[in-house]
Amino acid sequence: LFEADERYGSTCHYMDEGIDSGPIVDVRYFAIHPADDVASVLERTYDYMLCQFYDVVQRVAEGVRPEPLPVSWGRAATRKRDMDQLR
């Protein structure tokens, strides 16, 4: 919202030592509407994230190993410098 993006979403990725820094294996985007506030975007993010988690886990259970997507498919919603300040 602060960056006036027209869409937001959730990512699923392999874990590594960092925060949200492993290779992304799935991205789910949704539109941000002019009337949205932070709470409404977060609520939709959780809905997308739960469906995404179920879908990825289901694929793994079926024996399909998720392949990392090209880096251009997603970016961290919170910048690394912001996360470093929170530490």
Buried (B, 14 or more C-beta within 10 A) or exposed (E): EEEEEEEBBBBBBEEEEEBBBBBBBBBBBBEBEEEBEEEEBEEBBEEBBEEBEEEBEEBEEEEEEBEEBEEEEBEBBEEEEEBEEEE
